[in-house]
Amino acid sequence: MKLQGQIVDIFNKRIFKGEITFKDGRIDSIVETEHDVNHYILPGFVDSHIHIESSMLVPSEFARVAVKHGTVATVSDPHEIANVLGIEGVEFMIENGKQTPFKFNFGAPSCVPATSFESAGATIDSDGVRELMENPDIKYLAEMMNYPGVIYDDEEVLKKIHWAKHFNKPVDGHAPGLSGQDLTKYIQSGISTDHECFTYDEGLEKLQKGMKVLIREGSAAKNFEALIDLLPEHFENMMFCSDDKHPDDLLLGHINQLCARAVAKGIDVFKVLQAACVNPVKHYSLDVGLLKTGDKADCIVVEDLKDFKTLQTYIDGKLVFDNGQSKISSTPFQVLNNFNTEKKSVTDFRVDSSTEKIRVIEALEGQLITNELIEVATIESGNLVSNIDKDVLKMTVVNRYNNDRPALAFIKSFGLKSGAIASSVGHDSHNIIAVGVSDAMICKAVNLIIENKGGICAVSETDELVVPLPVAGIMSDQDAETIGNQYAELDKMAKQLGSTLNAPYMTLSFMALLVIPSLKLSDKGLFDGTNFAFTSLEV
């Protein structure tokens, strides 16, 4: 087949009228020719770091939406499902992704469980990493979150990195705030990327020391504005990524949105497209075409180079999106899960105390990091309770793999005035996490998640709304439009209950993410992420 348009040659920084011929899934020829077609043809977008599970969609359903925005490939860390189901979960993602033409590129999760301070559903040790690395479908070692293990020469951590090097596959980093000699040692171990930079100076130091820096703009963590000014000078060593993308956001856009924002800031379009299309393919040695003769015919047609509205998407020469319609079909799959806890009682969420002050997690809008606050305790009948007026609310993390007592803490910035919200998407181990105005509301929300063996929910005195997530307790068995609309309704209810956060459920899910400072909660207790040790609720 032949495709005409304004051809965007990123490598030679030129745009010309031309015609592309596809043959056997590859680009057979690219020739300059006169025509009246004004649409632009360019390589497809690549998300350089995403957890597909964050979309609450299985890979085959994610692909159906992503192609609408010109995305043809992802570099995907199946870390979330691996923490629930281990290698079986990784294999599920690979096989489900293969049911579509979309180019998923999965990594071997490096931190399952993420830490020893929480309960996960599975373990992948260095032998497991070796097993995965032997698989040609595994393209890299996924984010090494255990940066203290790298810095202090943890034998098991170094073995995992060794196996990636042995199979000549890149190693992704995850080192928020790391700098100086510790950063140097982290990089020298063989780690080549980082998507956790949240300041310009942090990004600059990592670039100067030889790392590839990913500009992350997800549903919760948003670092685009902090890092985008690095792109004009460092475009050869930067990429765009989502990390975590909720279904309602994915329906609206993907990497194309970041390109539009970067161009609107006056950044050269060729530099923007190098970060969005070329650099991930080169760094990870992806089997993705870059609009050159002989390449796989992976390209997109966009209306202009301002908004990057996608008109058509081609993968291996196959038209997978056209005229507003995805050409990728839904595919049946087996539902896997791991949910083994019993329903709780209200008294399980009681905290007996006579303390005057407590440590409180402060959630920050658009960030994974948190602050530690010291607040005056509110006690009723010897029980530490939420203080709605001061927005200091009780939260819990409940082990979903065993029938253990809930861990309890307090959090500020959720803003709930009534009810509770809960989720079994609780990074990284995906235990149940909930926050609410009372023990009774928290218990109601937690039990709704347990009844459904996974999901996200909101409850009030009179109402309850739940989106079931039967696949590993973190993904839906429905399509993107269905889950996206359900999620939007749930988000609306959380805000009606008083939440002032832009993405309350995404933010909630990260409040159990121990590898990001400073104060978090695991199913085993309150955790100081700065000192990497448990700490006390009472001061």
Secondary structure, DSSP 8 states (H G I E B T S, - for coil): -EEEEEEEETTTTEEEEEEEEEETTEEEEEEE---S---EEEE-EEEEEE-GGGGTS-HHHHHHHHGGGTEEEEEE-THHHHHHHTHHHHHHHHHHHTTSSSEEEEEE-S-BSS-TTS--S--B-HHHHHHHHTSTTEEEEEEE--HHHHHTT-HHHHHHHHHHHHTT--EEE--TT--HHHHHHHHHTT--EES---SHHHHHHHHHTT-EEEEEB-SS-B-HHHHGGGHHHHGGGEEEE-BS--HHHHHH-SHHHHHHHHHHTT--HHHHHIIIIIHHHHHHT-S---SSTTSB--EEEES-TTT--EEEEEETTEEEEETTEE-------------------GGGG--B---SEEEEEEE-TT-S-EEEEEEE--EETTEE--BTTTTEEEEEEE-SSS----EEEEEES---SSSEEEES--TTTT-EEEEESSHHHHHHHHHHHHHTTSEEEEE-SS-EEEEE--BTTTB-SS-HHHHHHHHHHHHHHHHHTT---SSHHHHHHGGG-TTSSSEEEETTEEEETTTTEE--SB-
